[in-house]
Amino acid sequence: MRAVPIGPDPGFSGRAWVWAPDESAHADVLSIDREVVARDRLRRATLLTGIVTILRNENGFVEVRAATKAEAARVLGAERLRA
């Protein structure tokens, strides 16, 4: 039997990507290493990214908060190693 993970566990820090209605959406959560990646003019949506830490992951709902400086440093270090 093979187990398929549904998603990261609480406490995991990583980069989140979200389509939002405008550039200022989710500014409080996607505040660490925040970047506008793309804009979809037809759908009036903006693709945002930032570093977050998972607080809860239940039934397809993921609650996050902005990562701390130490958590963000680990994520950025891992991203540099992958590049």
N, C-alpha and C positions, 0 to 999 in steps of 0.2 A: 504494500500500500504506500502511496506517495502523498505526503502532506503538502499542500500549497498554502503558503503564507498569504493572509489577506492584506497585511500591511505592517509597517514598522510598529514596534511596541512603544508604549509611553516612555518618555525619556530620550528617545532617539532624536537627534538633531540632523537636519539636512536642508537641502534647497527645495522650496515649494514653488510651484508654478500655478498660476490661476488666471483665468480670463475674467476680467472685471469690466464694469460699465464705463469707467474712466481711470485716468492715471492716478488720481488721488485715493482710489478705493483701497481699503485694507492697509492704510499707511501706518497704523499702530502695530499691526502684526508683521507685515513685510517691511520692517524698517531697517533691518541689518542687511547690508549689501544689496539693497533694493535696486532694481533695474527694470526699465520698460524694455521689453524684448521685441514686441511687435504691436502693430495697430491694425485692426480689421475695420476698415471704414464702412463696409457694407453692413456689418452686424453691429457697428458702433461699440466695439469691444477692444480692450487693451490687454495684452499678455504681460503679466507682471511676474517677477521672481524676487525671492528674498530668502533668508535663512531663518528657519523656525525650529522649535522644539515641540514634539508631540506631547500633549497632556493626556489625551484620551483617544482611543480608537475602538469604537463599539458600533456594531450593526451598520457598517458603511459610513459612519459619521466620525470625522477626525477633528478633534479640537486642538488648536495649536496656540502658541504664544511666540513672541519675538525671542530669538536666541540671545543668550548672554554673550558677552565678549569672548569668554573662554570657549563656549560651545561653537560660536562662529569661527574662531581661530582654528579649531579642529576640522571643521567642515571645509574651510578654505584651504587648509593644508592638504587634506585628502583630494580636493579638486585639483590642486597643483600637481600632485603625484600622478593623477590620471591623465593629465594633459600631455 
